[in-house]
Amino acid sequence: MLSMNFGFNIHYSCAYGQIRFGNGVRSSKRTAKMRNIVSAGSLMVLILFSILLFGRAEIYIVTLEGEPVVSYKGGIDGFEATAVEPDSDEKIDATSDLVLSYAHHLEKRHDMLLAMLFDEGSYKKLYSYRHLINGFAVHISPEQAEILGRAPGVKSVERDWKVRKLTTHTPQFLGLPTGVWPTGGGFDRAGEDIVIGFVDSGIYPHHPSFATHNTDPYGPVPKYRGKCEVDPDTKRDFCNGKIVGAQHFAQAAKAAGAFNPDIDFDSPLDGDGHGSHTASIAAGNNGVPVRLCGFEFGKASGMAPRARIAVYKALYRIFGGFVADVVAAIDQAVHDGVDILNLSVGPNSPPATTKTTFLNPFDATLLSAVKAGVFVVQAAGNGGPFGKTVLSYSPWIASVAAAVDDRRYKNHLTLGNGKILAGIGLSPATHGNRTFTLVAANDVLLDSSVAKYSHSDCQRPEVLNKNLVEGNILLCGYSFNFVVGTASIKRVSDTAKALGAVGFVLAVENASPGTKFDPVPVSIPGILVTDVSKSMELIDYYNVSTPRDWTGRVKSFKAVGSIGEGLKPILHKSAPQVALFSARGPNIKDYSFRDADLLKPDILAPGSLIWAAWAPNGTDEPNYIGEGFAMISGTSMATPHIAGIAALVKQKNPHWSPAAIKSALMTTSTTLDRAERPLQAQQYSGSDTMSLVPATPFDYGSGHVNPRAALDPGLIFDAGYEDYLGFLCTTPGIDALEIKNYTHTPCNYSLGHPSNLNTPSITISHLVGSQTVTRTVTNVAEEETYTITARMAPAVAIETSPPAMTLKPGTSRKFSVTLTVRSVTGTYSFGEVLLKGSRGHKVRIPVVAMGYYK
């Protein structure tokens, strides 16, 4: 099976709208109202613009002057402060009268502004954003958007853009059952009372991974205030104690004309499969049997089996998602009180009007979420193995790369000439030691079907002659239809079964670079030969062994073969490896693709061939339609691993900041595989051949997650909202006015250089001469003395100061790292700083720099 980008490849769809300006009476009433907020001169400009012909309506995200709930410090008569103190573990108290009153005030201002500018019926407000940003999403024409952008009090008007979606074995691979869960009271308490919010494609609430009948009863979670929507068909809500919230957001999708309730479901129900998959990876029940095609492939568990699930559906199968819906979902999740926010989603393209990657409504909303104490984890993207493909940019987000773990599924086809061809196929073997006749689909066509269908991909049993196929192995071709999803291995298996074949072979005759083949479970013997040269050997053998008459018709089928057993995985010590598709750094600071002084991705987690829950009505993967589980790949799968492990860290340290949790995960990660060798990354060695190369921080960030060590990191690198503002204000090329527009804060705080942001990594994209950066560590364990050492590639010298330091519990100390250019190579140099504690803690941060001449 081709592993597509597990993202939404979406085409923008718009509805049309036309407005009229109205009669004189209505205009004069509007003028009278406008005098409350704009001058008469400003109004005349707006009126002149509104007389223009209005064209195609689109969705715009509008931000306004004035603080949102999370940062409002008072100053408006009748409304007291609602701000969450930066770097505290407080959350928005959504039930307080102060918050409710101020939020209502903001929404009323949104409505007034629109009503004063435009005629009723000429626009549609989709959402009011009140908690994390002050603004709204609205469906208007481009001409109306221009009017809105000129209105007093409006800071930005941005056209909406698209987003896309970017386990039985991984708990054991990560050491959770023996090394982590026992410290929290066992699997039946791992993640207790931690709420993970999922902005995704919804959930299938009836899946055993989310059931409550075999678990201890779940009590209420007072801190969480989300609601549960009711299924319009069953009239039952989606919550059961394990699932504590379920809402869906589709106003932008509906306004754009992209939403189809028949397949998208106007409820939190997962019509795709992706949302159920990610939720079960992070927080699915422990020990759920994975059964498909009559076989059991192990038992599934989430990383934090006792954590609660809050669903915010904003992604849909065909068209993907709109940022307006996703921002509304994030705003609601933080308002409701989630602890962790999982975003297996990223932008489909850069926003049209934002200069920097760090400042757009999406990332600005996430910055406010972090300010409110929510740990945000996001998929790095699936654009690998090429550089600068990371889609998660900002320092306040934990950006996750995908690893291949130690489990591989392999199979083989043995030919009558003795050759053994490797392939993949989660299938049983053909019977006994005997061989079976091979028949190609092209040679068993019914005469009437020749001109009608593409027949070699074996998707339609009715076009093939059952009398010739029955009891034999059917040979099929892997066509482009498999790439685009109109053909599937599941349907090949169904065709072979319907015709009475003992098995099937799919041969790949040509493959484009980037093509990734995943094994698919099938109930009869089946194999996919992915190596083009091996497929040619199969075809040559078949042709030589199959005599034909002068018209090309087969006289007799003489080629034979047998299919091996591919149900059991092979465990490799070379794991983990960075997956081929996983997005790579360096990170970029703007959409001119200039390098940022910030490392991305942040961390590596399992993301290839992950077994997890699936929605039986999900259609995202044609090979798993109607199934309860699916094995798929993507950074979308890696992200919930980190979300679930973060829940375990949060459970142990409930007052830690999001930055502290991220630091614990990063500084304890490993850069070695299970054989104690440096991590490797899957890469292209030629036009289409995959090889393994030494991995760098641009592939894995700090390294592969180590959950057991993350629970006891020794030291943390903490940072908060003010530090992130300092990073923005210090980054060259970012307009201070733009920063103020999005953060409501002037640039009165500088870090000196953006690489001084207190992250558990150091990146200097343009190192000239020498540069010294500082870091502050806080001891979260017993008193301990740390020695500080560093190493770096030869082109850059590295020094640290002091050589050692002793920290008492809860105290903080600074250390400095000086980097000096030795030689200019035109490439990045990599290294690390290691703080080794006298009580056994090891704290490691990656260092990345590129030297330039003075």
JOLIN-V870415 format. One line per field, one symbol per residue. ss: DSSP state (A for helix, B for strand, O for the rest). phi: phi as a letter, one per 40 degrees, with the letter a starting at -180 (. if undefined). A space follows every 10 residues. Layout:
# JOLIN-V870415
ss->???
phi->???
This chain:
# JOLIN-V870415
ss->OBOOOOOOOO OOOOOBOOOO OOOAAAAAAA AAAAOOOOOA AAAAAAAAAA OOOOOBBBBB BBBBOOOOAA AOOOOBOOBO OOOOOOOOOO OOOOOOAAAA AAAAAAAAAA AAAAAAAOOO OOOBBBBBBO OOOOBBBBBB BAAAAAAAAA OOOBBBBBBO OBBBOOOOOA AAAOOAAAAA AAAAOOAAAO OOOOBBBBBB OOBOOOOAAA OOOOOOOOOO OOOOOOOBOB OOOOOOBOOO OOBBBBBBOO AAAAAOOOOO AAAAOOOOBO OOOAAAAAAA AAAOOOOBBB BBOOBBBBBB OOOOOOOBBB BBBOOBOOOB BBAAAAAAAA AAAAAAOOOB BBBOOBBOOO OOOOOBOOOO AAAAAAAAAA AOOOBBBBBO OOOOOOOOOO OOOOOOOBBB BBBBOOBBOO BBBBBOOOOB BBBBOBOOOO OOOOOBBBBB AAAOBOAAAO OOOOOOOOOO AAABOAAAAO OOBBBBBOOA AAAAOOOOAA AAAAAAAAOO OOBBBBBOOO OOOOOOBOOO BOOOBBBBBO OAAAAAAAAA AAAAOOOBOO OOOBOOOOOB BBBOOOOOOB BOOOOOBBOO OOOOOOOBOB OOOOBOOOOO OOBBBBOOOB BBBOOOOOOO OAAAOOOOBB BBOOAAAAAA AAAAAAAAAA AAOOOOOAAA AAAAAAAOOB OBOOOOOBOB BBBBOOOOOB BBBBOOAAAA OOOBOOAAAA OOOOBBOOOO AAAAAAAAAA OOOOOAAAAA AAAOOOOOOO OOOAAAOOOO BBBBBBBBOB BBBBBBBBBO OOOBBBBBBB BBOOOBBBBB BOOBBBBOOO OBBBBBBBBB BOOOOOOOBB BBBBBBBOOO OBBBBBBBBB BBOO
phi->.ccccfbccb bcbbcbabbb chcccccccc ccccccbbcc cccccccdcc ccccbccbcb bbbbchccdc bcbghbdgbc cbcccdgccc bccccccccc cccccccccd cccccccbcc gcabccabcb cbbbiababa cdcccccccc cdgccabbcc bcbacd.cbc dcdcgccbbb ddcbggccbc gdgcbbcbca chaccccccb cbcbbcdccc bdccbcbbcc ccccgbccba hccbaabbba ccccccgccb ccbcgcaccc cbhccccccc ccacdcgccc bafgbbbhbc accbccccbb bbcabbccbg abddcccccc dcccdchccb bbbcaaccac ccbccbccba dccccccccc dcgccbbbcc hbcccccfbc bbbcccbcbb cbbcccbbbb aabbcccgcb bcabicaccc cfccbbccbc dccbccdccd ccbcbccfcb cccbcccccd gbcccbbccc ccccgcbacd cccccccccg cciabbbcca acdgcbbbcb cbcbdaabcc cdcccccccc cccccbcbcc cgcccacbcb aabccbcccb cbccccbccd cccbcccbba ccgccccaca ccabadabfc cadbcdccbc bccbcgccba bbbicdccdc dcdccccccc ccbcbccdcc cccccccbcb bbcccgbddb bcacbacabc bbbdcbdccb gcicdbdccc cacgbbbcaa dccccccccc ccgccdcccc dcbgbccbab cgadccdccc abbbcacbgb abbbbbbbcb bcdabbcbba aaddcbcbbb accaabbcdg cbacbbbbbb ccacbgbcbb aabbbbccbh cbbbbcbbab cbcc
